[in-house]
Structures are given as C-alpha cells and as structure tokens.
C-alpha cells in the first residue's frame, strides 16, 4: 500500500521498507497500549488504510505529557478515502492524549485535521534556508528549473571558483564561528543531560531518556539513509554547554537541520557555528524548520523564510496550545514525522 500511495518512496526495496516500518512502529521504547498505529479494514478483512502513530513523551512546566505523532497516513485508492481517513484520525483524537501532532502535512490533510477540531501551527509551518555557496546554489536552481543538467555539470567548476573567491574576499557573507566558542561531537546521553538547562526558558519541551532518544535518532537515520547525521555540542569560552545542533549532511547539496538548541543569549553563536560547520563540510545550502528562539539570529545571518509542509496539532490542554502558538515550545523536527 505504501508503494502504491507513495510511489516516489526514498526506500529502494521491500526489505528496507519492512525494516523501517518494524523499527518506526513496533520498535519504540515508549510502551503505551492506548497509543498504537491503526489499520482500516475492508468488508473482506483486507487492509485499506493505515495511520502510523508514534508515542512521544513531552513535559510542560514539570508535568509529563502523553503525546503522539501521526505519520505515513495512507488510504488505498480503491477505498473510500474520506470515510477511512476520517474514522482513523477521529479515533486518534478520541484517545486520552495531551497532544497529537503531524508536521509534514499537505493541504488535504490540513483540511481533514481542522475539520475534526485540530489546529494549524503557523510558526511550525515556516522554514528557513541559507545559501552557503551562492554560485553553486544559483546554478543548481537554474538547471533544476530549466531541466538543464548538462549545463549545471559544465558550470559547476566556474561556480566553485566564484564561491572560493567570495569566501576569501566577502568576509561578512562567509559563515564564521564565534571567538571563544567551540564545538565537539554530541552523544545522546549528553543531550539528555543538558536539555533541561539549555532549554529551561521553554515550558513545553521533549522529555527524552537515552534509550528513547537513541531510538528516535535511529528511526530518523533510517528514513534518511543516504545522508550522514552530524551531531555537534557547542561550548562557550568558559567551557559551559550553550547549545547543540543536528543536521543531515549532503556534501555538494542541501543539508537539513533537524534540531538546534541554544540558551537564551547564545542563539547567534550556535547558529554561526552551525553555518560554519555546514560550510566546512561542503554543504551548498542549509535549511531547517523555523525555531522562534533563533528568530533574531536567523535574520542577522541572512536566512530566508518560506512556507513548508503544515504543522498540525490537536490538544484539549489550553496551556499546551498556548505554548505552541506563542512560540514558547521547543518542538523540533526531531519530534515530528519520520
């Protein structure tokens, strides 16, 4: 069914798909009998629809929340799409959950979600991008639009020269780390330990433990098996942890940030180190979902904003919705659909 509904799947074979589904929907360390994925059965007992539901654990001002992410929502073409989709999603909304999320939704999914009482998180539906090698980026955009791959291949050496010259003489444009700040490899245990301190200003945030975080990273990496995941911890001149970042690296292409965090006064430094790291690793452009805590830093570093897939939420808890809509929640792509 997945191959039928999503023919342009990034997974190349049945064995890869089976491994991914097994890990994503049956390998979660969050054991919750009331939060499981759904299938929609036809009159003959055959499966006509699927709604993947992944449990998550969040906290808000010290209170633990039961949350879930809806993903891989699909209905076979021969089924009644509206009826199957409505019944599955309503079933999830009726569960005893504090928050239900989806963050890669299209327009039909958004209409369905809002029709059943859910809401669209506009801030979570914004994405930022920053060209790190502008000449290469421009060539790739033109060739993609005009479908002139041969032109892009021929122009690449000239674009590389132009980017090297720009990097040498245009110091303001070139991403540079902040003096006194350093970065180092980040492991899950350190992230779990540092998150409550670094994100203490954010009332709604993930409640990881090492096991659940490792599972999330494994699911995420399995869904992006062609790109290595780069994880870096950032320290200030006093050797204090002030933030971190995780992104999927594509040398010579677009690298995607899945999480970046910073203490209140360190957003600019963490973003600059992230941009410099992606540049040094060969990225042409870096992009990620908009993070309200980095709004000023993103603006000062020349990042462009655009609309991306819809982030959708459903909750009966007013303080949870207030935190999300006010930009006070720390909900990165890591907490989303994979």
C-alpha positions in Angstrom: 0.0 0.0 0.0 2.8 2.4 0.8 4.4 1.9 -2.6 1.0 2.4 -4.2 0.2 5.6 -2.4 3.7 7.0 -2.3 5.4 5.7 -5.5 8.3 8.1 -5.2 9.4 6.5 -1.9 13.0 7.0 -0.8 13.3 3.4 0.3 14.7 1.3 -2.6 13.4 -2.2 -1.8 10.9 -4.2 0.2 13.5 -5.3 2.8 14.3 -1.7 3.5 10.6 -0.8 3.9 9.9 -3.7 6.2 12.9 -2.8 8.3 11.8 0.8 8.5 8.2 0.0 9.5 9.3 -2.5 12.0 11.6 0.0 13.7 9.3 3.0 13.4 6.1 1.4 14.6 7.0 -1.7 16.6 10.4 -0.8 18.0 9.5 2.2 20.1 10.7 2.2 23.7 7.6 4.2 24.6 5.3 1.4 25.7 1.7 2.6 25.7 -1.1 0.2 24.9 -3.5 3.0 24.2 -1.3 4.7 21.6 -0.7 2.4 18.7 -0.9 2.6 14.9 -4.3 2.0 13.1 -5.3 0.0 10.1 -8.6 0.4 8.3 -10.2 -2.9 7.2 -12.5 -3.5 4.3 -15.5 -5.8 4.4 -13.4 -8.8 3.5 -10.9 -8.1 6.2 -8.2 -6.7 3.9 -6.3 -3.6 4.9 -7.4 -0.5 3.0 -5.8 2.2 5.2 -3.0 2.9 7.7 -2.3 5.7 10.1 1.1 5.4 11.8 1.1 6.6 15.4 4.3 7.0 17.3 4.1 7.8 21.1 6.2 10.7 22.4 6.9 11.9 25.9 6.9 15.7 26.5 6.8 17.9 29.6 5.3 21.3 30.3 6.4 23.1 33.5 7.4 19.8 35.1 4.2 18.0 34.1 4.7 14.9 31.9 2.5 14.8 28.8 1.4 11.8 26.7 1.8 12.8 23.1 1.8 11.1 19.7 2.9 11.8 16.2 0.7 10.8 13.2 2.7 9.8 10.2 2.6 7.7 7.0 -1.2 8.4 6.7 -2.4 6.5 3.7 -5.6 5.0 2.2 -5.7 2.6 -0.8 -7.1 4.2 -3.9 -9.8 1.5 -4.1 -11.2 2.5 -0.7 -13.5 5.4 0.3 -10.7 7.9 1.1 -12.8 10.3 3.1 -14.6 7.7 5.3 -11.4 5.7 6.0 -9.3 8.8 6.8 -11.9 10.5 9.0 -12.5 7.4 11.0 -8.9 6.7 11.7 -7.9 10.3 12.6 -11.0 10.7 14.8 -10.1 7.5 16.6 -6.7 9.0 17.4 -8.2 12.4 18.6 -10.6 10.4 20.9 -7.7 8.8 22.8 -6.5 10.1 26.2 -3.6 12.1 24.8 -2.4 15.5 25.8 -1.1 16.4 22.3 -1.3 14.9 18.8 1.0 16.3 16.1 1.9 16.0 12.5 4.4 18.2 10.8 4.7 17.1 7.1 1.0 17.6 6.2 -0.3 18.6 2.8 -3.4 20.8 2.1 -6.0 17.9 2.1 -4.6 16.6 5.4 -4.8 20.0 6.9 -8.5 20.4 5.9 -9.3 17.0 7.4 -7.4 17.8 10.6 -9.1 21.1 11.1 -12.5 19.7 10.2 -12.1 17.3 13.2 -11.1 20.0 15.6 -7.4 20.2 15.2 -5.4 23.4 14.5 -2.5 24.6 12.3 0.6 25.8 14.0 1.7 28.6 11.7 5.2 29.1 13.2 5.9 25.4 12.9 5.0 25.6 9.2 7.8 28.1 8.4 11.2 27.0 7.1 14.5 28.9 6.8 17.3 28.5 4.4 20.8 30.0 3.9 22.9 29.6 0.8 26.5 28.8 1.8 27.9 28.6 -1.7 25.7 31.0 -3.6 27.1 30.4 -7.1 26.7 26.7 -6.9 23.2 27.2 -5.4 22.2 29.5 -8.2 23.4 27.1 -10.9 21.5 24.2 -9.3 18.3 26.3 -9.1 18.5 27.4 -12.7 19.4 23.9 -14.0 16.5 22.3 -12.0 14.0 24.8 -13.2 15.0 24.6 -16.9 15.9 20.9 -16.6 19.4 21.5 -18.0 21.5 19.0 -16.0 24.3 19.2 -18.6 24.5 23.0 -18.1 24.8 22.5 -14.3 27.6 20.0 -14.7 29.5 22.2 -17.1 29.1 25.3 -15.0 30.0 23.7 -11.6 33.8 24.3 -11.9 33.2 28.0 -12.6 30.7 28.2 -9.7 33.2 26.6 -7.4 35.8 29.2 -8.3 33.3 32.0 -7.8 32.4 30.7 -4.3 36.0 30.4 -3.3 36.7 34.0 -4.4 33.6 35.1 -2.5 34.7 33.2 0.6 38.1 34.9 0.5 37.0 38.5 0.0 33.5 38.7 1.3 34.1 38.2 5.0 30.7 39.3 6.1 29.0 36.7 4.0 31.2 33.8 4.9 30.0 31.9 8.0 32.5 32.1 10.8 32.4 30.6 14.3 32.2 33.0 17.3 35.5 33.6 19.1 35.8 31.6 22.3 33.2 29.1 21.3 34.0 25.5 20.3 32.1 22.5 19.0 32.6 18.8 19.6 30.8 15.5 18.9 27.5 15.2 20.7 26.2 11.9 22.1 22.6 11.1 23.2 23.4 10.9 26.9 24.9 14.5 26.9 21.9 15.9 25.0 19.5 14.3 27.6 21.6 15.7 30.5 21.9 19.3 29.0 18.4 19.8 27.6 16.6 20.9 30.9 19.3 23.5 31.5 19.8 24.9 27.9 16.0 24.9 27.3 14.9 26.0 30.7 13.1 29.1 29.2 10.9 26.8 27.1 8.0 25.5 29.1 7.0 22.8 26.6 9.8 20.5 25.5 10.7 16.9 24.9 11.3 14.6 27.9 14.0 12.3 26.5 15.9 9.5 28.2 18.9 8.0 26.5 17.0 4.9 25.2 14.2 6.8 23.6 16.5 9.4 22.1 18.7 6.7 20.5 15.5 5.1 19.0 14.4 8.5 17.6 17.9 9.0 16.0 17.8 5.5 14.6 14.4 6.0 13.0 15.4 9.3 11.6 18.6 8.0 10.2 16.8 5.0 8.6 14.4 7.4 6.9 17.4 9.4 5.6 19.9 6.5 5.0 21.7 8.3 2.2 22.8 11.2 4.4 25.0 11.0 7.5 23.7 12.7 10.6 26.1 15.3 12.0 25.7 16.0 15.8 27.7 18.8 17.5 27.7 20.2 21.0 28.6 23.9 21.4 30.5 25.3 24.4 31.4 28.9 25.3 34.7 30.4 26.4 34.0 29.2 30.0 33.6 25.6 28.6 29.9 25.7 29.5 27.4 24.0 27.2 25.3 26.6 25.5 23.6 24.6 22.7 23.9 22.0 20.0 22.8 21.1 16.5 21.9 18.0 14.5 21.7 18.0 10.7 21.7 15.6 7.8 24.8 16.4 5.7 24.7 16.4 1.9 28.1 17.5 0.5 27.6 19.4 -2.7 23.8 19.8 -1.9 21.2 20.8 0.6 21.8 19.8 4.2 18.8 19.7 6.6 18.7 20.7 10.2 16.6 18.5 12.4 17.3 20.2 15.8 19.2 23.2 17.0 19.1 24.5 20.6 20.7 27.3 22.4 20.5 29.0 25.8 18.7 32.4 25.8 21.8 34.6 24.9 23.7 32.1 22.8 21.4 31.6 19.7 23.6 33.8 17.5 26.8 32.0 18.5 25.2 28.5 18.0 23.8 29.4 14.6 27.0 30.9 13.4 28.9 27.7 14.4 26.2 25.6 12.7 26.6 27.6 9.4 30.4 27.5 9.6 30.3 23.7 10.2 27.9 23.0 7.3 30.1 25.2 5.0 33.3 23.4 6.1 31.6 20.1 5.4 30.8 21.0 1.8 27.1 22.0 2.0 25.8 24.2 -0.7 22.7 25.3 1.2 21.5 24.7 4.8 17.8 24.6 5.7 15.6 23.8 8.6 12.3 24.5 10.3 11.8 27.9 11.9 12.8 28.0 15.6 11.3 31.1 17.4 14.2 31.2 19.8 16.6 31.8 16.8 14.4 34.4 15.1 16.9 37.3 15.6 19.9 35.2 14.7 18.3 33.8 11.6 17.6 37.4 10.4 21.0 38.7 11.2 22.7 35.8 9.3 20.7 36.5 6.1 18.5 33.4 6.3 15.4 33.4 4.1 12.0 32.2 5.3 9.4 30.3 3.3 6.3 28.2 3.8 6.9 24.5 4.2 4.6 21.5 5.0 1.9 22.2 7.5 2.5 21.5 11.2 -0.8 20.3 12.7 -1.7 19.9 16.4 -4.7 18.7 18.5 -4.9 19.1 22.2 -7.5 19.7 24.9 -4.9 21.3 27.1 -5.1 25.2 26.8 -1.6 25.6 28.2 -0.1 23.2 25.7 -1.7 25.1 22.7 -0.7 28.4 24.2 2.9 27.4 24.4 2.9 26.2 20.8 1.1 29.2 19.3 3.2 31.7 21.3 6.5 30.2 20.1 7.5 29.1 23.6 7.5 25.4 22.8 10.7 23.6 21.9 9.4 21.1 19.2 12.0 20.5 16.6 11.8 18.2 13.5 13.2 15.5 15.8 9.8 15.5 17.5 7.9 15.2 14.1 7.2 12.7 11.4 9.8 10.2 10.4 
